[in-house]
Amino acid sequence: MKGSYREAYTILSRIAAELEAGEADLDRVLPLLEEARQAYAVCRDRIEAVRAVLAGEWAEVRDTAEAPEDPEADEAADDEDDLD
């Protein structure tokens, strides 16, 4: 199944409502579950992709915050410490 997160979520909602209502005939349950599995996979893949992007961006921000702004200034400070 290909599609957007929104489409897949809508499919999952529809299937959940049908199953919760108890109106799904037994012969229809297996195809519904297969459709739900495919829709769930689309949602999961989209969420994982967003998490990966956010993790990368946050890692870059964190690395930038921890890195010294002027490496030469840090070296000069280290040299001064060596003189003491």
N, C-alpha and C positions, 0 to 999 in steps of 0.2 A: 504494500500500500504506500503510495506517495501522497503527499499533501502537506498542508500547513498544520501547525500545532492546533490552531483553532478548529479546523475541520476534524482532526483526530479526536480532540476533546469533545466536540459535539457528538461524534459517533459513540464515544464511550458513555456519555451522559444518556443518550437515547437507549443504548443497550442496557445500561444499568436500570433505567426506569422500566423498561420492558420486562426485565428479569425480576425486579422487585415487585412489580404488579402481579406477577404470577400468571401473566397472560400468554407467555411464550409456550407454544406447543413443544413437546419433548423433541420432536424431529427438527425443530428450529433451534434448539439450544446449542448444539454443537457448532453449526455455522455462525451463530451469534458469538460464541466464545472465540472462534477463530478470527472473526472480524474485530472483536475487542482486543485480542492479542496483537494484531497488526496495528491497530490504532494506538495501543499502549506503547508499542515499540517506537512509533513516530514521535509521540510525546516525550518518551524517555530520551531518545536521541537528541531532540531539540534542547531539552533541559540540560543534558550533559554537554552539548556544544556551548551553550551559554555559560555554564559553570567553568568550562575550560578557558573561555575568553576572559571571564572575570578573574579567574585565578591568575592568568598570565598578566593582566593589567595590574592587579593588586601586587603581584610579585615585583613588577617593574617599579611601581610607586614605592614599595617597601625598600627595594635595593637602592633607589635613588636617595631616599631619606637617610639610609644608613651609610652611604658612600660619602667620603669627604668631598667637599666642593672644590678644594684647591689642594691637590696632592703635593705640590711644591711647598706650600705653607706647612703641611704636616711634616715633611722632611726637614724643613728648617727648624721646626719645634723639636724634632727628635735630635737634631744636631746640637741644639742648645742644651738639651738634657744630658747629652754625652759630655759636655764641657763641665758640668757641675760635679 
